[in-house]
Amino acid sequence: MKSRIISAFVMLLIFLPLLIIGKLPFSLLILLISLLGLHEIFKVRRKSKELPFIMELFAYVLVGFLTLNNYTSTYLICEVDYRLVAFMIFLFLLPIIFVNDDKSYNVEDALFLVGATVFIGLTMNLLILIRNYSLLYIIYIFIITCVTDTFAFITGNLIGKHKCSPKISPKKTWEGAIGGSIFGTLCGSVFFYTVVETNASVLVVTFVTLCLTIIGQLGDLVFSAIKRHYGIKDFSNLFPGHGGILDRLDSAVFVVLGFLLFLVIL
């Protein structure tokens, strides 16, 4: 518990000032997080198969470009350079023709690289764009994520009896999920309505926030399913007591994606 508290304090000490500053310092932090997250994915993948070093290197470069795509923009317009996407597809898929060796590099490996690169690169890029657009929006997202995760854990430990997904995450319960959503919705909605936009519809804000708490918990389960598939407890031990980058951001990246879908009605 002590190491968990110390790790959380150190993470906040690094993250919060850069989040407030924004601009290039925050973008560089997110770039570092993107690369570390991709490293964790590759580390997990090596448990079943080693990917060619050069292909992993290409993925790191492409994730960097995707993460920093339009990183100076202050408009929440999600634009992707399709030339980069086309180049990525060629770079990962065409080698399977020339290698012609399933054991070394095959179509499954290529699609894995495409998926990992797009998922990490685009979600991290969205974090930068949302922060550039509004510091309050990104705080709203992290309030939902942190409060939901915290109270899902507390409620589950106190009164949790009914498992909601025992094959994927044996410790998660319906009581914990409901408790997390209630407190996440309450705190997130109050923050949005009193700080972000006081003229917003209370019903709309509450509905959107509730949906985001649910999406965040589903994201947590998706990452748990990945860990369960590869037989690991955490993606890494970068943060003692917390796991790795992906263990900390599992809910947040899904909330970011969900927020983008609901932004039009907020």
SULTA-V716660 format. One line per field, one symbol per residue. psi: psi as a letter, one per 40 degrees, with the letter a starting at -180 (. if undefined). Layout:
psi->???
//
This chain:
psi->dddddddddddddddddddddaaddddddddddddddddddddddeddihihdddddddddddddddehfeehehghghhhedddddddddddddddddfhdddhadddddddddddddddddddddddddddhddddddddddddddddddddddddehdhhdgdddgdehidddddddddddddddddddddddgeeihddddddddddddddddddddddddddddefididifdhheeaaddddeddddddddddddedde.
//
